Amino acid sequence: MAYGKLFIVSTPIGNLSDITFRAVETLKSVDIIACEDTRNTKILCEKYEILTPLISYHKFSEAQKSTVLLDKLKTGCDVALVSDAGTPLISDPGVKLVEAARLEGVDVVPIVGASAILALLASIPRQTESFKFVGFLPRTKSQIQELLKINRDENLVFYESPNRLIETLSVVSEMQNTRKIAIGRELTKKFEEIRVDIPENLIQYYKSHVLKGEIACMAYALADENGEEYEIKEKIETLKELKLSDRDIVSVINFLYSFPKNKVKEILLNKL
């Protein structure tokens, strides 16, 4: 018996009309739909009269359910994998199933559609086409700081939860307060909002505006900033961690890098 096919199906990220004809046809034709939350997928299925049986497949059951679904595929059943919103495997479960399917020789077919990161990138100005997607940011402040340092020359795209957005913006502000941030919230929905500003201004805005829904973000590259000056700022931060006084920092930077004392004082004064 021939193996079934595994379809990776993109679903709307908010507006239920943002689904392709091919996606609807696929969801109707397969034998089973694996989804993060059957309640969410049921809403989509009811709208488009999709009667295919649903099975839950989320990050806590991924290993177990991958085995179950692979057995179905090997008996000739076609399976569609969907996430609650957007494209599966992009910060959503599915990697284990796709890996197992390919190892067994099962055809994996992408059914393209909505993606929050692409919706954001299509709506904001950028100097270059390049960007780096890192999924959700790390949980700790030090890990976020390290990620920002390493990727200071990248347009860094990531997801963030409404409960953590202000905290994350504060970390960016402390380190790189001239680095612009793009925020896409409630994308494709009635109250869609896209803002581009420096972290400090975004913090003030969101302190007085309700934050809810999934959020896609991009931290703009710092490549346009004077490279030498940015390096000096990083050195200053290191010396501050060593508890040196501002006066000593000015002397050390001037001695080691021949950077003008008045410029170092200006950076310290402005806390850049």
Buried (B, 14 or more C-beta within 10 A) or exposed (E): EEBBBBBBBBBBBBEEEBBBEBBBEBBBEBBBBBBBBBEBBBEBBEEEEBEBEBBBBBEEBBEEBBEBBBEBBBEEBBBBBBBBBBBBBBBBBBEBBBEBBEEEEBBBEBBEBBBBBBBBBEBBEEEEEEBBBBEEBBEEBEEBBEBBEEBBBBBBBBBBBBEBBBEBBBBBBEBBEBBBBBBBBBBBEEEBBBBBBBBBBBBEBBEEEEBEBBBBBBBBBBEEBEEEEBEBBEBBBEBEEEEBEBEEBBBBBBEEEEBEEEBBBEBBEEEB
